């Protein structure tokens, strides 16, 4: 097991002593950890199926209806009562005559047959995926009730399932974009501040030009050429978001480049990259970490805004921004707006508290008792 250095131990103790940050990390980790297993929490396919003594895992693998004694080679509709009857009864032909009666008899142990081997299915807690159409009477959006805790959207899709999948997608997208753009921005700011002079001057002029580029128009043009997609949107967000930390890191390196420990390292022949990233960067981390909460929440908000405007993720993906749009368009269905508002409020608040604790843990001037 890797042992932390004394400095990192002190940082962890400071973070652990910050109750608000620590418990925010615990709560967020639990929520995000559960969302990583969204297929096991919300899905229109069983987690595990037993049929004639064999086990099947529909959440991971495609099984045609013929696998369970049906007639079609398309994927089995596990919510269909005939398919359920075939699985529970071991593929008896009687399921095509009175499937509902057969299922009821099997559940109540009233069905008897020579050689009968009862099958079973283990379903997720929420029997809907993010794109499953709910079979309920009434016009969409449907209010909470009858298996839909948060109701449905205007396409009769379960809101809670879409929030679980959308939460996971938003956090993963934010992590990818923030980490990548932060690495690029830190390297660029470090080079700019450490070398200074002409390098700094040319880089500043480039940043001024790059900052004037209308990012929204570029995103719209790129989507028109290549189509909407997760990775192309992440790439465009990184391309226009890496400048967020450059100015801050540059200022820290400009301040530290003439300090005595940097001069001493140069006199000893230490390479520039070692001085920059082993000796100078740790001293600039406090100011850098101060900006991370704004970068993470900014990426999540930008993703939701683009989805709201119709220039975000593809329509086939779960989107919290699209739920915001539905909440605006369906004011008669307040559960839509309240649900997505609560999701954003909880997610962004926890992230801000966590990064505030990380920032304070790296600050040598702050200690917690």
C-alpha positions in Angstrom: 0.0 0.0 0.0 1.4 3.4 -1.0 2.3 5.6 2.0 1.6 9.3 1.8 4.5 11.7 2.4 4.3 13.9 5.6 3.2 16.9 3.5 0.4 14.9 1.8 -0.6 13.5 5.2 -0.9 17.0 6.6 -3.0 18.0 3.6 -5.3 15.0 4.0 -5.7 15.7 7.7 -6.6 19.3 6.9 -9.2 18.1 4.4 -10.5 15.5 6.8 -10.9 18.1 9.5 -13.0 20.3 7.2 -16.3 18.6 8.0 -18.3 20.3 5.2 -15.8 19.3 2.5 -15.3 15.8 3.8 -19.0 14.9 4.1 -19.7 16.5 0.7 -17.0 14.2 -0.8 -18.6 11.2 0.9 -22.1 12.1 -0.3 -20.9 12.9 -3.8 -18.8 9.7 -4.0 -21.9 7.6 -3.0 -24.1 9.3 -5.6 -21.5 9.1 -8.4 -20.6 5.6 -7.5 -24.3 4.5 -7.7 -24.7 6.3 -11.0 -21.7 4.3 -12.4 -24.0 1.3 -12.0 -27.0 3.0 -13.5 -27.7 -0.1 -15.7 -28.3 -2.1 -12.5 -30.5 0.7 -10.9 -32.6 1.7 -13.8 -33.1 -0.5 -16.8 -35.9 -2.1 -18.9 -33.9 -5.3 -19.0 -33.5 -7.8 -16.1 -30.2 -8.0 -14.3 -30.3 -11.8 -14.3 -32.6 -14.3 -15.9 -32.8 -18.1 -15.2 -34.4 -20.1 -18.1 -34.4 -23.9 -18.1 -31.5 -24.0 -15.6 -29.3 -21.6 -17.6 -28.4 -18.1 -16.5 -28.6 -15.0 -18.8 -27.4 -11.4 -18.2 -29.6 -9.2 -20.5 -28.0 -5.9 -19.2 -24.7 -6.9 -20.9 -25.7 -9.2 -23.8 -28.2 -9.3 -26.6 -30.6 -12.2 -26.5 -33.3 -12.7 -29.2 -36.8 -13.8 -28.3 -36.1 -17.2 -29.8 -33.7 -17.9 -26.9 -36.6 -18.1 -24.6 -38.9 -20.1 -26.9 -40.4 -17.1 -28.8 -40.9 -16.6 -32.5 -38.9 -13.5 -33.3 -35.1 -13.0 -33.7 -35.3 -9.4 -32.5 -34.2 -8.7 -28.9 -36.6 -10.0 -26.3 -39.0 -7.5 -24.8 -38.7 -8.5 -21.2 -41.5 -6.2 -20.1 -43.9 -8.1 -22.5 -46.1 -10.5 -20.6 -45.7 -13.2 -23.2 -41.9 -13.1 -22.9 -42.1 -13.2 -19.1 -44.5 -16.2 -19.3 -42.0 -18.0 -21.6 -39.1 -17.4 -19.2 -41.1 -18.3 -16.0 -42.7 -21.4 -17.6 -39.6 -22.7 -19.4 -41.0 -21.9 -22.8 -44.4 -23.6 -22.8 -46.6 -23.0 -25.8 -49.6 -22.2 -23.5 -48.1 -18.8 -22.9 -49.3 -17.7 -26.3 -53.0 -18.5 -25.3 -53.3 -16.9 -21.9 -49.9 -15.3 -20.8 -51.3 -13.2 -18.0 -53.2 -16.1 -16.4 -50.1 -18.3 -16.7 -47.9 -15.8 -15.1 -50.4 -15.3 -12.2 -50.6 -19.1 -11.7 -46.9 -19.4 -11.7 -46.5 -16.6 -9.2 -49.2 -18.1 -6.9 -47.8 -21.7 -7.2 -51.0 -22.9 -8.8 -49.4 -24.2 -12.0 -48.4 -27.8 -12.1 -46.7 -29.7 -14.9 -44.5 -32.8 -15.2 -40.9 -31.7 -15.6 -41.8 -28.1 -15.0 -38.8 -26.0 -14.0 -39.8 -22.5 -12.9 -37.6 -19.7 -14.2 -37.1 -16.3 -12.6 -35.9 -12.8 -13.3 -34.1 -10.2 -11.1 -35.2 -6.7 -12.1 -33.5 -3.3 -11.3 -35.1 -1.1 -8.7 -36.4 1.1 -11.5 -37.7 -1.0 -14.4 -37.0 1.8 -17.0 -34.0 3.0 -18.8 -33.5 6.6 -19.8 -35.1 6.0 -23.2 -37.8 3.6 -22.2 -41.4 4.6 -23.0 -43.6 4.2 -20.0 -46.8 2.2 -20.6 -49.2 4.3 -18.6 -52.6 5.8 -19.7 -52.8 9.5 -20.0 -51.2 12.3 -21.9 -47.5 13.1 -21.3 -45.9 14.4 -19.2 -47.4 12.1 -16.6 -47.3 13.1 -12.9 -45.5 11.0 -10.3 -47.2 7.7 -9.4 -47.6 4.1 -10.6 -44.0 3.2 -10.6 -42.7 6.6 -11.7 -41.5 8.4 -8.6 -40.7 11.6 -10.4 -43.2 11.2 -13.2 -42.4 11.2 -16.9 -41.3 13.8 -19.4 -43.2 14.9 -22.5 -42.1 11.7 -24.4 -43.3 9.4 -21.6 -39.8 8.6 -20.4 -39.1 8.1 -16.7 -37.7 11.2 -15.2 -35.8 9.5 -12.3 -34.0 7.2 -14.8 -33.0 10.1 -17.0 -31.7 12.0 -14.0 -29.5 9.0 -12.9 -28.1 8.5 -16.4 -27.8 12.3 -17.0 -26.0 12.8 -13.7 -23.4 10.2 -14.6 -22.9 11.6 -18.1 -22.6 15.2 -16.8 -20.0 14.3 -14.2 -17.9 12.2 -16.5 -18.0 14.9 -19.2 -17.0 17.5 -16.7 -14.1 15.4 -15.4 -12.8 14.7 -18.9 -13.0 18.4 -20.0 -11.7 19.9 -16.7 -8.7 17.6 -16.3 -7.6 17.9 -19.9 -8.1 21.6 -20.2 -6.4 22.2 -16.8 -3.3 20.2 -17.8 -3.0 22.2 -21.0 -3.7 25.5 -19.3 -1.2 24.8 -16.5 1.6 23.9 -18.9 0.9 26.9 -21.1 0.8 29.3 -18.1 3.9 27.8 -16.6 5.9 28.2 -19.8 4.6 31.7 -20.3 5.4 32.8 -16.8 8.7 31.0 -16.3 10.4 32.1 -19.5 8.8 35.5 -19.8 10.1 38.0 -22.3 9.3 37.4 -26.0 7.7 34.0 -25.2 5.3 35.7 -22.8 4.6 38.6 -25.2 3.8 36.3 -28.2 1.7 34.0 -26.0 -0.3 36.9 -24.7 -1.1 38.2 -28.1 -2.2 34.7 -29.2 -4.5 34.4 -26.1 -6.1 37.8 -26.9 -6.9 36.6 -30.5 -8.0 33.2 -29.3 -10.3 34.7 -26.6 -12.1 36.8 -29.3 -13.1 33.7 -31.3 -16.9 33.2 -31.0 -16.9 29.6 -29.5 -20.7 29.1 -29.8 -20.6 29.8 -33.5 -17.7 27.4 -34.0 -19.5 24.7 -32.1 -22.6 25.2 -34.3 -20.5 25.1 -37.5 -18.6 21.9 -36.4 -21.9 20.2 -35.5 -23.3 21.1 -38.9 -20.2 19.4 -40.5 -19.6 16.4 -38.3 -22.9 16.0 -36.4 -23.5 16.1 -32.7 -21.4 13.7 -30.5 -20.0 13.3 -27.0 -16.3 13.3 -28.0 -16.5 16.2 -30.5 -18.3 18.3 -28.0 -15.7 17.4 -25.3 -12.9 18.3 -27.8 -14.5 21.7 -28.6 -15.0 22.5 -24.9 -11.4 21.7 -24.3 -10.2 23.8 -27.2 -12.0 26.8 -25.9 -11.7 26.1 -22.2 -8.0 25.5 -21.7 -7.3 29.3 -21.3 -9.1 29.5 -18.0 -6.1 28.7 -15.9 -3.4 30.3 -18.0 -3.5 33.8 -16.6 -3.5 32.6 -13.0 -0.6 30.1 -13.4 1.3 32.7 -15.5 1.1 35.3 -12.7 2.3 32.8 -10.0 5.3 31.8 -12.1 6.1 35.4 -12.9 6.1 36.1 -9.2 8.3 33.1 -8.3 10.7 33.0 -11.2 13.2 35.4 -9.5 12.9 33.9 -6.0 16.1 32.6 -4.4 15.3 28.9 -4.5 14.7 29.1 -8.3 18.0 30.9 -8.8 19.8 28.4 -6.6 18.2 25.5 -8.6 19.4 27.1 -11.9 22.9 27.6 -10.5 23.0 23.9 -9.6 22.2 23.0 -13.2 18.6 21.7 -12.6 16.6 21.6 -15.8 14.0 24.1 -16.5 11.2 21.6 -16.6 12.2 20.1 -13.2 12.3 23.6 -11.7 8.9 24.5 -13.2 6.9 21.4 -12.3 8.6 20.0 -9.3 9.5 23.2 -7.4 7.4 26.1 -8.6 4.1 24.4 -9.5 3.4 23.1 -6.0 3.6 26.7 -4.7 1.2 27.8 -7.4 -1.4 25.0 -6.7 -3.3 27.0 -4.0 -4.2 29.7 -6.5 -4.8 27.1 -9.2 -7.1 25.0 -7.1 -9.1 28.1 -6.2 -10.3 28.2 -9.8 -11.1 24.5 -10.2 -14.6 24.7 -8.6 -15.6 27.4 -11.1 -14.1 25.4 -14.0 -16.0 22.2 -13.0 -19.3 23.9 -12.4 -18.8 26.0 -15.5 -18.4 22.9 -17.7 -21.5 21.3 -16.3 -23.5 24.5 -16.7 -22.1 25.0 -20.3 -23.2 21.4 -21.2 -26.6 22.0 -19.8 -26.9 25.3 -21.6 -25.8 23.8 -25.0 -28.3 21.0 -24.5 -31.0 23.5 -23.6 -30.3 25.4 -26.9 -30.2 22.2 -28.9 -26.4 22.3 -29.6 -25.2 19.8 -27.0 -25.2 16.1 -26.8 -27.2 13.9 -29.3 -30.9 13.4 -28.6 -30.2 9.7 -28.0 -28.2 10.5 -24.9 -29.7 11.4 -21.5 -29.4 15.1 -20.9 -30.1 17.2 -17.8 -30.2 20.3 -20.0 -32.9 18.8 -22.2 -34.9 18.2 -19.0 -34.5 21.9 -18.2 -35.9 22.7 -21.6 -38.9 20.4 -20.9 -39.5 22.0 -17.6 -39.7 25.4 -19.3 -42.0 24.2 -22.1 -44.3 22.3 -19.7 -45.0 24.7 -16.8 -48.1 22.6 -16.1 -45.8 19.8 -15.0 -43.8 21.3 -12.1 -42.2 18.0 -11.3 -39.9 18.4 -14.3 -38.5 21.7 -13.2 -38.2 20.9 -9.5 -36.5 17.5 -10.2 -33.8 18.9 -12.5 -33.3 22.0 -10.3 -32.8 19.9 -7.2 -30.3 17.7 -9.2 -28.2 20.7 -10.3 -28.4 22.3 -6.9 -27.2 19.2 -5.0 -24.5 18.4 -7.6 -23.0 21.8 -7.9 -23.1 22.6 -4.2 -21.3 19.3 -3.3 -18.6 20.0 -5.9 -18.0 23.5 -4.7 -17.7 22.4 -1.1 -15.3 19.6 -2.1 -13.0 21.8 -4.1 -13.1 24.5 -1.3 -11.8 21.8 1.1 -9.1 20.8 -1.4 -8.0 24.4 -1.9 -7.7 24.9 1.9 -5.9 21.6 2.4 -3.2 22.8 0.0 -2.9 26.2 1.7 -0.1 26.0 4.4 -1.6 29.0 6.2 -4.8 27.2 7.0 -5.2 24.5 9.6 -8.3 22.9 11.1 -8.7 21.6 14.6 
